[in-house]
Amino acid sequence: VPFNYYGNEIGMTDHPTLSTPNKYRTPMQWNSKGTGFSQNTPWVDRNANYITVNVETEKAIGDEYTTLKVYKRLQELRENESFQWGTMSVYRDGDLLMYTRKADGFPGYLVAINLGTSKVTESFHAATGIPKEVKVVFHTHKDDNSAISLSDTSYILDPSHAVVLEYQ
């Protein structure tokens, strides 16, 4: 079951000096003006990084790969029928973790994550049986060509990169 912890969607971190459990309970960092949580003084100190790590900044940055924008795009993908109730198959090839989700009558998806520190080359068709014709619907890095290299039979996925492919 997928879930998000409070603040993950903007990259909030635990308070560096508070002890457990209060280090996890800092106010949501809505903006750089006192976190935007309340006009009152919160009972738990805010994290000092609220000035740069906050919802307002994440929305305002022109970059399409802020933590908040990536979370939103992935949540939109999760609304697709195949992610909701499709059959799931998991594959592993060294540092490459892959899984497919496919519901009858709807597009299927392959999620591939390179967990390693080296590039991996994989034929997703041969490894998982998905069709050769696919569409990239999400990737973790800005430049398609540097994140994945397409060839007739395989993809190159850089370290710590992930891709979501849609297929019929």
DSSP file (Angstrom, degrees, kcal/mol; ACC not computed):
  #  RESIDUE AA STRUCTURE BP1 BP2  ACC     N-H-->O    O-->H-N    N-H-->O    O-->H-N    TCO  KAPPA ALPHA  PHI   PSI    X-CA   Y-CA   Z-CA
    1    1 A V              0   0    0      0, 0.0     2,-0.1     0, 0.0     0, 0.0   0.000 360.0 360.0 360.0 120.1    0.0    0.0    0.0
    2    2 A P        +     0   0    0      0, 0.0     2,-0.3     0, 0.0     0, 0.0  -0.442 360.0 165.2 -71.6 144.6    1.6    3.3   -1.1
    3    3 A F        -     0   0    0     -2,-0.1     2,-0.4     2,-0.0     0, 0.0  -0.985  27.1-140.6-154.2 159.3    1.8    6.0    1.5
    4    4 A N        -     0   0    0     -2,-0.3     2,-0.3     5,-0.0     3,-0.1  -0.970  18.4-131.8-122.3 139.1    3.5    9.4    2.2
    5    5 A Y    >   -     0   0    0     -2,-0.4     3,-2.4     1,-0.1     4,-0.4  -0.634  47.5 -78.5 -84.1 151.4    4.8   10.6    5.5
    6    6 A Y  T 3  S+     0   0    0      1,-0.3    -1,-0.1    -2,-0.3     0, 0.0  -0.228 117.6   9.0 -49.1 122.9    3.9   14.1    6.6
    7    7 A G  T >>>S+     0   0    0     -3,-0.1     5,-2.4     4,-0.0     3,-1.7   0.238  91.7 112.9  89.4 -13.4    6.1   16.6    4.7
    8    8 A N  G X45 +     0   0    0     -3,-2.4     3,-1.1     1,-0.3    -2,-0.1   0.858  67.4  68.6 -57.8 -33.8    7.7   14.1    2.3
    9    9 A E  G 345S+     0   0    0     -4,-0.4    62,-0.3     1,-0.3    -1,-0.3   0.655 111.0  31.4 -65.5 -14.3    5.9   15.8   -0.6
   10   10 A I  G <45S-     0   0    0     -3,-1.7    -1,-0.3    57,-0.1    -2,-0.2   0.346 118.2-103.5-119.3   3.5    8.1   18.9   -0.1
   11   11 A G  T <<5 +     0   0    0     -3,-1.1    -3,-0.2    -4,-0.6    -2,-0.1   0.723  56.0 174.1  83.0  22.0   11.2   17.3    1.1
   12   12 A M      < -     0   0    0     -5,-2.4     2,-0.3     1,-0.0    -1,-0.2  -0.315  13.8-155.5 -60.1 144.9   10.8   18.2    4.8
   13   13 A T        -     0   0    0     40,-0.1    34,-0.1     1,-0.1    36,-0.1  -0.781  26.3 -84.7-117.8 164.9   13.4   16.7    7.1
   14   14 A D        -     0   0    0     -2,-0.3    10,-0.2     1,-0.1     9,-0.1  -0.325  56.6 -91.9 -63.4 150.6   13.3   15.8   10.7
   15   15 A H        -     0   0    0      8,-2.2    -1,-0.1     1,-0.1    32,-0.1  -0.497  35.9-139.0 -64.1 130.5   14.3   18.7   13.1
   16   16 A P  S    S+     0   0    0      0, 0.0    -1,-0.1     0, 0.0    -2,-0.1   0.713  92.2  29.2 -71.5 -20.4   18.0   18.4   13.6
   17   17 A T  S    S+     0   0    0      2,-0.1     2,-0.1     6,-0.0     6,-0.1   0.605  95.8  93.4-117.5 -13.5   18.2   19.1   17.3
   18   18 A L  S    S-     0   0    0      4,-0.1     2,-0.2     5,-0.1    26,-0.0  -0.471  70.1-124.9 -78.7 153.4   14.8   18.0   18.8
   19   19 A S    >>  -     0   0    0     -2,-0.1     4,-1.6     1,-0.1     3,-0.5  -0.476  48.1 -44.6 -92.2 168.1   14.5   14.5   20.2
   20   20 A T  T 34 S+     0   0    0      1,-0.3    -1,-0.1     2,-0.2     0, 0.0  -0.470 120.0  15.4 -66.6 140.2   12.0   11.9   19.3
   21   21 A P  T >4 S+     0   0    0      0, 0.0     3,-1.8     0, 0.0     4,-0.4  -0.994 123.8  54.9 -92.6  -4.3    9.0   12.2   18.8
   22   22 A N  G X4 S+     0   0    0     -3,-0.5     3,-1.3     1,-0.3    -2,-0.2   0.766  94.2  69.3 -65.3 -25.1    9.0   16.0   18.5
   23   23 A K  G 3< S+     0   0    0     -4,-1.6    -8,-2.2     1,-0.3     3,-0.3   0.751 103.7  46.2 -64.0 -19.6   11.6   16.0   15.7
   24   24 A Y  G <  S+     0   0    0     -3,-1.8    -1,-0.3    -5,-0.2    -2,-0.2   0.521 104.5  64.4 -92.7  -8.3    8.9   14.5   13.5
   25   25 A R    <   +     0   0    0     -3,-1.3    -1,-0.2    -4,-0.4    -2,-0.1   0.083  64.5 137.4-109.9  22.2    6.2   16.9   14.6
   26   26 A T        -     0   0    0     -3,-0.3    20,-0.1     1,-0.1    19,-0.1  -0.306  65.0 -86.0 -67.0 155.0    7.4   20.2   13.4
   27   27 A P        -     0   0    0      0, 0.0    20,-0.3     0, 0.0    -1,-0.1  -0.245  51.4 -92.4 -61.5 147.9    4.8   22.5   11.7
   28   28 A M        -     0   0    0      1,-0.1     2,-1.4    -3,-0.1     3,-0.2  -0.392  38.5-126.0 -58.1 135.0    4.1   22.1    8.0
   29   29 A Q        +     0   0    0      1,-0.2    26,-2.2    -3,-0.1    27,-0.2  -0.651  44.6 159.9 -91.7  84.0    6.4   24.4    6.2
   30   30 A W        -     0   0    0      5,-2.3    26,-2.4    -2,-1.4     2,-0.3   0.881  63.8 -12.6 -75.0 -40.1    3.8   26.3    4.0
   31   31 A N  B  >  -A   35   0A   0      4,-0.6     4,-0.7    -3,-0.2    -1,-0.1  -0.901  67.6 -99.4-152.1-179.8    6.0   29.4    3.3
   32   32 A S  T  4 S+     0   0    0     -2,-0.3     2,-1.1     1,-0.2    19,-0.1   0.450  97.7  88.0 -87.3  -0.3    9.1   31.2    4.3
   33   33 A K  T >4 S-     0   0    0      1,-0.1     3,-0.9    17,-0.1    -1,-0.2  -0.593 129.0 -45.9 -98.1  71.9    7.3   33.7    6.5
   34   34 A G  T >4 S-     0   0    0     -2,-1.1     3,-0.6     1,-0.2     4,-0.4   0.715 100.2 -71.6  77.1  20.0    7.3   31.9    9.7
   35   35 A T  B 3<  -A   31   0A   0     -4,-0.7    -5,-2.3     1,-0.2    -4,-0.6   0.183  62.2-109.2  75.5  -9.4    6.2   28.7    8.0
   36   36 A G  T <  S+     0   0    0     -3,-0.9    -1,-0.2    -6,-0.2     3,-0.1   0.629  88.1 120.3  69.8  11.2    2.7   30.0    7.4
   37   37 A F  S <  S-     0   0    0     -3,-0.6     2,-0.3     1,-0.3    -2,-0.1   0.908  79.9 -26.7 -76.0 -43.2    1.4   27.6    9.9
   38   38 A S        -     0   0    0     -4,-0.4    -1,-0.3     2,-0.2    -2,-0.2  -0.984  45.7-119.6-166.2 157.6   -0.1   30.1   12.4
   39   39 A Q  S    S+     0   0    0     -2,-0.3     2,-0.1    -3,-0.1    -1,-0.1   0.696  96.8  77.6 -75.5 -19.6    0.2   33.6   13.7
   40   40 A N  S    S-     0   0    0      1,-0.1    -2,-0.2    -3,-0.0    -3,-0.1  -0.406  99.3 -93.0 -86.8 164.3    0.8   32.1   17.1
   41   41 A T        -     0   0    0     -2,-0.1    -1,-0.1     1,-0.1    -2,-0.1  -0.672  45.5-124.7 -76.9 122.6    4.1   30.5   18.3
   42   42 A P        -     0   0    0      0, 0.0     4,-0.1     0, 0.0    -1,-0.1  -0.309  10.8-125.9 -66.6 153.0    4.0   26.8   17.6
   43   43 A W  S    S+     0   0    0      2,-0.1     2,-0.4     1,-0.1   -17,-0.1   0.671  98.7  51.7 -74.3 -16.1    4.5   24.5   20.5
   44   44 A V  S    S-     0   0    0    -19,-0.1    -1,-0.1   -26,-0.0   -21,-0.0  -0.975  97.4-109.5-120.0 135.4    7.3   22.7   18.6
   45   45 A D        -     0   0    0     -2,-0.4     2,-0.1   -19,-0.1   -30,-0.1  -0.289  34.2-119.0 -59.9 144.1   10.2   24.7   17.0
   46   46 A R        -     0   0    0    -20,-0.1     2,-0.2     1,-0.1    -1,-0.1  -0.466  33.1 -97.1 -78.5 157.6   10.1   24.8   13.2
   47   47 A N    >   -     0   0    0    -20,-0.3     3,-1.9    -2,-0.1     4,-0.1  -0.565  28.6-127.6 -72.9 138.0   13.0   23.3   11.3
   48   48 A A  G >  S+     0   0    0      1,-0.3     3,-0.9    -2,-0.2    -1,-0.1   0.716 104.5  70.0 -62.1 -20.0   15.5   26.1   10.2
   49   49 A N  G >>  +     0   0    0      1,-0.2     4,-3.1     2,-0.1     3,-1.3   0.427  66.1 101.3 -79.6   4.4   15.3   24.9    6.6
   50   50 A Y  G <4  +     0   0    0     -3,-1.9    -1,-0.2     1,-0.3    -2,-0.1   0.750  69.1  70.1 -58.5 -23.0   11.7   26.2    6.3
   51   51 A I  G <4 S+     0   0    0     -3,-0.9    -1,-0.3     1,-0.2    -2,-0.1   0.866 119.2  14.6 -65.0 -36.0   13.1   29.3    4.5
   52   52 A T  T <4 S+     0   0    0     -3,-1.3     2,-0.9     1,-0.2    -2,-0.2   0.668 120.8  65.0-111.5 -24.1   14.0   27.2    1.5
   53   53 A V  S  < S+     0   0    0     -4,-3.1     2,-0.3   -22,-0.1    -1,-0.2  -0.812  76.5 111.7-104.9  93.8   12.0   24.0    2.0
   54   54 A N  S  > S-     0   0    0     -2,-0.9     4,-2.3    -3,-0.1   -24,-0.2  -0.982  75.2-106.4-158.0 162.7    8.3   25.0    1.9
   55   55 A V  H  > S+     0   0    0    -26,-2.2     4,-2.3    -2,-0.3     5,-0.2   0.910 115.4  54.4 -60.9 -45.5    5.2   24.6   -0.2
   56   56 A E  H  > S+     0   0    0    -26,-2.4     4,-1.9     1,-0.2    -1,-0.2   0.914 111.6  44.3 -57.9 -46.0    5.3   28.1   -1.6
   57   57 A T  H  > S+     0   0    0      1,-0.2     4,-2.1     2,-0.2    -1,-0.2   0.909 111.0  54.0 -65.9 -43.1    8.9   27.8   -2.9
   58   58 A E  H  < S+     0   0    0     -4,-2.3    -1,-0.2     1,-0.2    -2,-0.2   0.877 113.2  43.4 -60.1 -38.2    8.2   24.3   -4.3
   59   59 A K  H  < S+     0   0    0     -4,-2.3    -1,-0.2    -5,-0.2    -2,-0.2   0.854 114.2  50.2 -74.2 -35.1    5.3   25.7   -6.3
   60   60 A A  H  < S+     0   0    0     -4,-1.9    -2,-0.2    -5,-0.2    -1,-0.2   0.790  83.4  99.9 -78.7 -29.3    7.0   28.9   -7.4
   61   61 A I  S  < S-     0   0    0     -4,-2.1     5,-0.1     1,-0.2    -4,-0.0  -0.353  70.8-139.3 -62.3 134.0   10.2   27.4   -8.8
   62   62 A G  S    S+     0   0    0      3,-0.1     2,-0.2     2,-0.1    -1,-0.2   0.643  72.7 108.4 -68.4 -14.4   10.1   27.1  -12.6
   63   63 A D    >   -     0   0    0      1,-0.1     3,-0.7     2,-0.1     6,-0.1  -0.458  61.8-153.0 -66.3 129.4   11.7   23.7  -12.3
   64   64 A E  T 3  S+     0   0    0      1,-0.2    -1,-0.1    -2,-0.2    -2,-0.1   0.455  87.8  66.4 -81.7  -0.2    9.3   20.9  -13.2
   65   65 A Y  T 3   +     0   0    0      4,-0.1    -1,-0.2     5,-0.0     2,-0.1  -0.041  64.1 133.2-115.4  31.2   11.3   18.5  -11.0
   66   66 A T  S <> S-     0   0    0     -3,-0.7     4,-2.4    -8,-0.2     5,-0.2  -0.423  71.4-108.4 -70.2 159.3   10.8   19.9   -7.5
   67   67 A T  H  > S+     0   0    0      1,-0.2     4,-2.4     2,-0.2     5,-0.2   0.911 119.3  49.3 -56.4 -44.5    9.8   17.3   -4.9
   68   68 A L  H  > S+     0   0    0      1,-0.2     4,-2.3     2,-0.2    -1,-0.2   0.911 111.3  48.0 -63.7 -43.7    6.3   18.6   -4.7
   69   69 A K  H  > S+     0   0    0      2,-0.2     4,-2.1     1,-0.2    -1,-0.2   0.869 111.7  49.9 -67.9 -36.0    5.8   18.6   -8.5
   70   70 A V  H  X S+     0   0    0     -4,-2.4     4,-2.5     2,-0.2     5,-0.2   0.927 110.0  51.1 -66.6 -44.2    7.2   15.1   -8.9
   71   71 A Y  H  X S+     0   0    0     -4,-2.4     4,-2.4   -62,-0.3    -2,-0.2   0.922 110.2  49.8 -57.1 -44.8    4.9   13.9   -6.1
   72   72 A K  H  X S+     0   0    0     -4,-2.3     4,-2.1     1,-0.2    -1,-0.2   0.917 110.9  48.5 -62.6 -43.1    1.9   15.4   -7.9
   73   73 A R  H  X S+     0   0    0     -4,-2.1     4,-1.9     1,-0.2    -1,-0.2   0.900 112.7  48.1 -65.1 -39.8    2.8   13.8  -11.2
   74   74 A L  H  X S+     0   0    0     -4,-2.5     4,-1.9     2,-0.2    -1,-0.2   0.876 109.8  52.4 -68.7 -36.0    3.3   10.4   -9.6
   75   75 A Q  H  X S+     0   0    0     -4,-2.4     4,-0.6    -5,-0.2    -2,-0.2   0.883 107.6  52.6 -65.8 -37.0   -0.1   10.7   -7.7
   76   76 A E  H >< S+     0   0    0     -4,-2.1     3,-1.0     1,-0.2     4,-0.3   0.908 108.2  50.8 -63.4 -41.1   -1.8   11.5  -11.0
   77   77 A L  H >< S+     0   0    0     -4,-1.9     3,-2.0     1,-0.2     6,-0.3   0.889 102.0  61.5 -62.0 -38.5   -0.2    8.4  -12.5
   78   78 A R  H 3< S+     0   0    0     -4,-1.9    -1,-0.2     1,-0.3    -2,-0.2   0.692  91.3  68.6 -62.9 -17.9   -1.5    6.3   -9.6
   79   79 A E  T << S+     0   0    0     -3,-1.0    -1,-0.3    -4,-0.6    -2,-0.2   0.657  76.3 106.6 -75.9 -14.6   -5.1    7.3  -10.6
   80   80 A N  S X> S-     0   0    0     -3,-2.0     4,-1.7    -4,-0.3     3,-0.6  -0.379  81.4-120.0 -67.3 144.5   -4.8    5.2  -13.7
   81   81 A E  H 3>>S+     0   0    0      1,-0.3     4,-2.7     2,-0.2     5,-0.6   0.846 110.0  56.4 -54.9 -41.3   -6.8    1.9  -13.6
   82   82 A S  H 3>5S+     0   0    0     25,-0.3     4,-1.4     1,-0.2    -1,-0.3   0.885 109.4  45.9 -63.2 -37.6   -3.8   -0.3  -14.1
   83   83 A F  H <45S+     0   0    0     -3,-0.6    -1,-0.2    -6,-0.3    -2,-0.2   0.805 114.3  51.2 -72.1 -27.8   -2.1    1.2  -11.0
   84   84 A Q  H  <5S-     0   0    0     -4,-1.7    -2,-0.2     1,-0.1    -3,-0.2   0.951 138.3 -11.8 -75.1 -50.6   -5.3    0.9   -9.0
   85   85 A W  H  <5S+     0   0    0     -4,-2.7    -3,-0.2    -5,-0.1    -2,-0.2   0.289  93.7 129.5-138.8  11.3   -6.3   -2.7   -9.6
   86   86 A G     << -     0   0    0     -4,-1.4    17,-0.3    -5,-0.6     2,-0.2  -0.251  67.8 -90.9 -70.5 158.8   -4.1   -4.1  -12.4
   87   87 A T  E     -B  102   0B   0     15,-2.5    15,-1.7    14,-0.1     2,-0.4  -0.468  45.0-145.2 -66.2 137.2   -2.2   -7.4  -12.1
   88   88 A M  E     -B  101   0B   0     13,-0.2     2,-0.4    -2,-0.2    13,-0.2  -0.901  18.8-178.4-113.5 135.6    1.3   -6.7  -10.8
   89   89 A S  E     -B  100   0B   0     11,-1.9    11,-2.4    -2,-0.4     2,-0.4  -0.996  13.2-151.9-128.8 137.9    4.5   -8.6  -11.7
   90   90 A V  E     -B   99   0B   0     -2,-0.4     2,-0.3     9,-0.2     9,-0.2  -0.895  12.8-177.3-114.6 139.5    7.9   -7.8  -10.1
   91   91 A Y  E     -B   98   0B   0      7,-3.4     7,-2.9    -2,-0.4     2,-0.4  -0.968   6.1-167.4-133.5 147.2   11.3   -8.4  -11.8
   92   92 A R  E     +B   97   0B   0     -2,-0.3     2,-0.3     5,-0.2     5,-0.2  -0.997  10.5 174.5-138.1 133.0   14.8   -7.9  -10.6
   93   93 A D  E >   -B   96   0B   0      3,-2.6     3,-2.0    -2,-0.4     2,-0.3  -0.813  67.0 -65.7-136.1  94.5   18.0   -7.8  -12.6
   94   94 A G  T 3  S-     0   0    0     -2,-0.3    -1,-0.1     1,-0.3    21,-0.0  -0.476 121.3  -8.2  62.7-122.1   21.0   -6.9  -10.4
   95   95 A D  T 3  S+     0   0    0     -2,-0.3    20,-3.0    -3,-0.1     2,-0.7   0.433 116.4  98.4 -85.5   0.5   20.4   -3.3   -9.2
   96   96 A L  E <   -BC  93 114B   0     -3,-2.0    -3,-2.6    18,-0.2     2,-0.5  -0.811  54.0-169.0 -96.4 117.7   17.5   -2.8  -11.5
   97   97 A L  E     +BC  92 113B   0     16,-2.6    16,-3.0    -2,-0.7     2,-0.3  -0.908  13.2 174.4-103.8 129.6   14.1   -3.2   -9.9
   98   98 A M  E     +BC  91 112B   0     -7,-2.9    -7,-3.4    -2,-0.5     2,-0.3  -0.972   9.9 175.6-133.9 147.2   11.1   -3.4  -12.3
   99   99 A Y  E     -BC  90 111B   0     12,-2.1    12,-3.0    -2,-0.3     2,-0.3  -0.989  14.1-150.0-147.8 151.9    7.4   -4.0  -12.0
  100  100 A T  E     -BC  89 110B   0    -11,-2.4   -11,-1.9    -2,-0.3     2,-0.4  -0.894   4.8-167.2-116.6 149.3    4.5   -4.0  -14.3
  101  101 A R  E     +BC  88 109B   0      8,-2.2     8,-2.4    -2,-0.3     2,-0.4  -0.994  14.9 169.2-132.9 128.5    0.8   -3.2  -13.6
  102  102 A K  E     -B   87   0B   0    -15,-1.7   -15,-2.5    -2,-0.4     2,-0.4  -0.955  15.8-167.4-146.9 122.4   -1.8   -4.0  -16.2
  103  103 A A    >   -     0   0    0      4,-0.4     3,-2.1    -2,-0.4   -21,-0.1  -0.887  42.4 -96.2-104.0 139.4   -5.6   -4.0  -15.9
  104  104 A D  T 3  S+     0   0    0     -2,-0.4    -1,-0.0     1,-0.3    -2,-0.0  -0.288 109.4  14.2 -55.4 130.4   -7.7   -5.6  -18.7
  105  105 A G  T 3  S+     0   0    0      1,-0.2    -1,-0.3    63,-0.1    63,-0.0   0.479 113.7  87.5  84.7   3.0   -8.8   -3.0  -21.2
  106  106 A F  S <  S-     0   0    0     -3,-2.1    -1,-0.2   -26,-0.0    -3,-0.1  -0.909  87.5 -85.4-131.5 157.8   -6.5   -0.3  -20.0
  107  107 A P        -     0   0    0      0, 0.0    -4,-0.4     0, 0.0   -25,-0.3  -0.279  44.3-134.5 -58.7 148.0   -2.9    0.7  -20.8
  108  108 A G  E     - D   0 167B   0     59,-3.0    59,-2.5    -6,-0.2     2,-0.4  -0.588  14.0-145.0 -98.8 166.8   -0.2   -1.1  -18.8
  109  109 A Y  E     -CD 101 166B   0     -8,-2.4    -8,-2.2    57,-0.2     2,-0.5  -0.991   8.2-159.2-136.4 141.2    2.8    0.4  -17.0
  110  110 A L  E     -CD 100 165B   0     55,-2.5    55,-2.9    -2,-0.4     2,-0.5  -0.987   9.6-163.8-115.3 128.2    6.4   -0.6  -16.4
  111  111 A V  E     -CD  99 164B   0    -12,-3.0   -12,-2.1    -2,-0.5     2,-0.4  -0.961   9.5-175.7-109.6 125.1    8.2    1.1  -13.6
  112  112 A A  E     -CD  98 163B   0     51,-2.6    51,-2.3    -2,-0.5     2,-0.4  -0.988   3.4-175.8-126.2 129.3   12.0    0.6  -13.7
  113  113 A I  E     -CD  97 162B   0    -16,-3.0   -16,-2.6    -2,-0.4     2,-0.9  -0.986  18.6-147.6-128.5 122.8   14.3    1.9  -10.9
  114  114 A N  E     +C   96   0B   0     47,-2.9    46,-1.1    -2,-0.4   -18,-0.2  -0.805  18.6 177.4 -88.8 106.3   18.1    1.7  -11.1
  115  115 A L        +     0   0    0    -20,-3.0    -1,-0.1    -2,-0.9   -19,-0.1   0.467  52.4  86.6 -86.3  -3.2   19.1    1.3   -7.4
  116  116 A G  S    S-     0   0    0    -21,-0.3    44,-0.7     2,-0.2     4,-0.1  -0.112  82.4-117.8 -93.6-172.6   22.8    1.0   -8.2
  117  117 A T  S    S+     0   0    0     42,-0.2     2,-0.3     2,-0.1    -1,-0.1   0.293  91.5  63.6-108.0   5.2   25.7    3.3   -8.7
  118  118 A S  S    S-     0   0    0     40,-0.1    -2,-0.2    39,-0.0    42,-0.2  -0.906  91.8 -94.0-126.9 156.7   26.4    2.3  -12.4
  119  119 A K        -     0   0    0     -2,-0.3     2,-0.4    40,-0.1    39,-0.2  -0.337  38.6-151.9 -62.1 148.8   24.4    2.6  -15.6
  120  120 A V  E     -F  157   0C   0     37,-2.2    37,-2.9    -4,-0.1     2,-0.5  -0.980   6.1-154.4-124.8 142.7   22.3   -0.4  -16.5
  121  121 A T  E     +F  156   0C   0     -2,-0.4     2,-0.4    35,-0.2    35,-0.2  -0.969  24.6 171.0-113.6 126.8   21.2   -1.5  -20.0
  122  122 A E  E     -F  155   0C   0     33,-2.5    33,-2.8    -2,-0.5     2,-1.0  -0.997  37.3-140.5-141.4 138.4   18.1   -3.5  -20.1
  123  123 A S     >  -     0   0    0     -2,-0.4     4,-2.8    31,-0.3     5,-0.2  -0.849  20.5-171.1 -91.7  99.6   15.8   -4.9  -22.7
  124  124 A F  H  >>S+     0   0    0     -2,-1.0     4,-2.2     1,-0.2     6,-0.7   0.849  84.0  55.5 -62.7 -33.4   12.5   -4.3  -21.0
  125  125 A H  H  >5S+     0   0    0     28,-0.3     4,-2.1     2,-0.2    -1,-0.2   0.949 113.0  40.0 -62.8 -49.1   10.7   -6.3  -23.7
  126  126 A A  H  45S+     0   0    0     27,-0.3    -2,-0.2     1,-0.2    -1,-0.2   0.884 119.2  46.6 -68.4 -38.5   12.9   -9.4  -23.1
  127  127 A A  H  <5S+     0   0    0     -4,-2.8    -1,-0.2     1,-0.1    -2,-0.2   0.836 132.3  13.4 -74.5 -33.0   12.9   -9.0  -19.3
  128  128 A T  H  <5S-     0   0    0     -4,-2.2    -3,-0.2    -5,-0.2    -2,-0.2   0.587  93.3-119.3-122.6 -15.8    9.2   -8.4  -18.7
  129  129 A G     << +     0   0    0     -4,-2.1    -4,-0.2    -5,-0.6    -3,-0.1   0.560  60.1 146.9  84.4   7.6    7.4   -9.3  -22.0
  130  130 A I        -     0   0    0     -6,-0.7    -1,-0.3     1,-0.1    -2,-0.1  -0.375  58.5 -87.1 -71.3 158.9    5.9   -5.8  -22.5
  131  131 A P        -     0   0    0      0, 0.0    -1,-0.1     0, 0.0    -7,-0.0  -0.188  29.5-123.0 -61.0 158.7    5.5   -4.6  -26.1
  132  132 A K  S    S+     0   0    0     -3,-0.1     2,-0.8     1,-0.1    -7,-0.1   0.790  96.2  77.8 -73.7 -27.8    8.4   -2.9  -27.8
  133  133 A E        +     0   0    0      2,-0.0    35,-0.5     0, 0.0     2,-0.3  -0.753  65.6 153.7 -87.6 112.2    6.4    0.2  -28.5
  134  134 A V        -     0   0    0     -2,-0.8     2,-0.4    33,-0.1    33,-0.2  -0.887  36.7-136.1-134.7 163.5    6.2    2.2  -25.3
  135  135 A K  E     -E  166   0B   0     31,-2.3    31,-3.1    -2,-0.3     2,-0.6  -0.988  20.5-128.1-123.1 130.8    5.7    5.8  -24.2
  136  136 A V  E     +E  165   0B   0     -2,-0.4    29,-0.2    29,-0.2     3,-0.1  -0.685  33.4 168.2 -76.0 118.6    7.7    7.5  -21.5
  137  137 A V  E     +     0   0B   0     27,-2.6     2,-0.3    -2,-0.6    28,-0.2   0.543  65.2  12.2-108.9 -12.2    5.2    9.0  -19.1
  138  138 A F  E     +E  164   0B   0     26,-1.3    26,-2.8   -61,-0.0    -1,-0.4  -0.942  57.1 173.3-161.4 142.1    7.6    9.8  -16.3
  139  139 A H  E     -E  163   0B   0     -2,-0.3    24,-0.2    24,-0.2     5,-0.1  -0.979  32.8-129.0-146.0 154.8   11.3   10.0  -15.7
  140  140 A T  S    S+     0   0    0     22,-1.9     2,-0.3    -2,-0.3    23,-0.1   0.597  85.0  58.2 -83.7 -10.3   13.2   11.3  -12.7
  141  141 A H  S    S-     0   0    0     21,-0.3     6,-0.1     1,-0.1    -2,-0.0  -0.876  79.7-120.7-127.4 157.9   15.6   13.6  -14.4
  142  142 A K  S    S+     0   0    0     -2,-0.3     2,-0.8     1,-0.1     3,-0.1   0.846  92.9  62.3 -65.5 -42.0   15.1   16.6  -16.7
  143  143 A D    >>  -     0   0    0      1,-0.2     4,-2.2     2,-0.0     3,-1.0  -0.775  64.4-159.3 -98.2 108.3   16.9   15.6  -19.8
  144  144 A D  H 3> S+     0   0    0     -2,-0.8     4,-2.8     1,-0.3    -1,-0.2   0.887  91.7  54.6 -48.7 -45.0   15.3   12.6  -21.5
  145  145 A N  H 34 S+     0   0    0      1,-0.2    -1,-0.3     2,-0.2    -2,-0.0   0.803 112.3  41.7 -67.1 -28.9   18.4   11.8  -23.5
  146  146 A S  H <4 S+     0   0    0     -3,-1.0    -1,-0.2     1,-0.1    12,-0.2   0.775 116.2  48.9 -87.3 -24.9   20.6   11.7  -20.4
  147  147 A A  H  < S+     0   0    0     -4,-2.2    11,-1.1     1,-0.3     2,-0.4   0.897 126.8   9.0 -80.0 -40.2   18.1    9.8  -18.2
  148  148 A I  E  <  -G  157   0C   0     -4,-2.8     2,-0.6    -5,-0.2    -1,-0.3  -0.998  62.0-151.8-142.9 136.8   17.3    7.1  -20.7
  149  149 A S  E     -G  156   0C   0      7,-1.0     7,-1.0    -2,-0.4     2,-0.4  -0.941  18.3-148.9-107.8 122.2   18.9    6.1  -24.1
  150  150 A L  E     +G  155   0C   0     -2,-0.6     2,-0.3     5,-0.2     5,-0.2  -0.739  25.4 160.0 -92.4 136.4   16.5    4.5  -26.5
  151  151 A S        -     0   0    0      3,-1.3     5,-0.0    -2,-0.4    -2,-0.0  -0.792  56.9 -83.6-136.5-175.8   17.7    1.9  -28.9
  152  152 A D  S    S+     0   0    0     -2,-0.3     3,-0.1     1,-0.2    -2,-0.0   0.853 122.0   9.7 -60.6 -34.4   16.0   -0.8  -31.0
  153  153 A T  S    S+     0   0    0      1,-0.1   -28,-0.3   -28,-0.0   -27,-0.3   0.603 121.3  35.2-124.7 -14.7   16.1   -3.3  -28.1
  154  154 A S        -     0   0    0    -31,-0.2    -3,-1.3   -30,-0.1     2,-0.3  -0.923  53.8-135.8-145.8 165.9   17.2   -1.7  -24.8
  155  155 A Y  E     -FG 122 150C   0    -33,-2.8   -33,-2.5    -2,-0.3     2,-0.5  -0.899  15.8-142.2-116.7 147.9   17.2    1.2  -22.5
  156  156 A I  E     -FG 121 149C   0     -7,-1.0    -7,-1.0    -2,-0.3     2,-0.5  -0.968  18.6-168.8-110.1 123.3   20.1    2.7  -20.6
  157  157 A L  E     -FG 120 148C   0    -37,-2.9   -37,-2.2    -2,-0.5    -9,-0.2  -0.957  15.2-135.6-117.2 120.6   19.1    3.9  -17.2
  158  158 A D    >   -     0   0    0    -11,-1.1     3,-1.6    -2,-0.5   -44,-0.2  -0.186  42.2 -72.2 -68.6 163.9   21.6    6.0  -15.2
  159  159 A P  T 3  S+     0   0    0      0, 0.0   -42,-0.2     0, 0.0    -1,-0.2  -0.275 118.1   7.6 -58.3 141.1   22.3    5.4  -11.5
  160  160 A S  T 3  S+     0   0    0    -46,-1.1     2,-0.3   -44,-0.7   -45,-0.1   0.664 102.4 127.1  60.9  19.5   19.5    6.4   -9.2
  161  161 A H    <   -     0   0    0     -3,-1.6   -47,-2.9   -47,-0.2     2,-0.3  -0.709  39.0-167.4-102.0 157.4   17.2    7.1  -12.1
  162  162 A A  E     -D  113   0B   0     -2,-0.3   -22,-1.9   -49,-0.2     2,-0.3  -0.973   3.0-167.9-140.7 155.8   13.7    5.8  -12.7
  163  163 A V  E     -DE 112 139B   0    -51,-2.3   -51,-2.6    -2,-0.3     2,-0.5  -0.994  11.6-151.7-143.3 146.9   11.3    5.7  -15.6
  164  164 A V  E     -DE 111 138B   0    -26,-2.8   -27,-2.6    -2,-0.3   -26,-1.3  -0.989  17.8-167.0-119.7 123.8    7.7    4.8  -16.0
  165  165 A L  E     -DE 110 136B   0    -55,-2.9   -55,-2.5    -2,-0.5     2,-0.4  -0.889   8.2-149.1-111.9 140.0    6.7    3.5  -19.4
  166  166 A E  E     +DE 109 135B   0    -31,-3.1   -31,-2.3    -2,-0.4     2,-0.3  -0.875  21.1 173.8-106.1 140.6    3.1    3.1  -20.7
  167  167 A Y  E      D  108   0B   0    -59,-2.5   -59,-3.0    -2,-0.4   -33,-0.1  -0.959 360.0 360.0-142.2 160.5    2.2    0.3  -23.2
  168  168 A Q              0   0    0    -35,-0.5   -63,-0.1    -2,-0.3   -34,-0.1   0.424 360.0 360.0 -92.7 360.0   -1.0   -1.1  -24.8
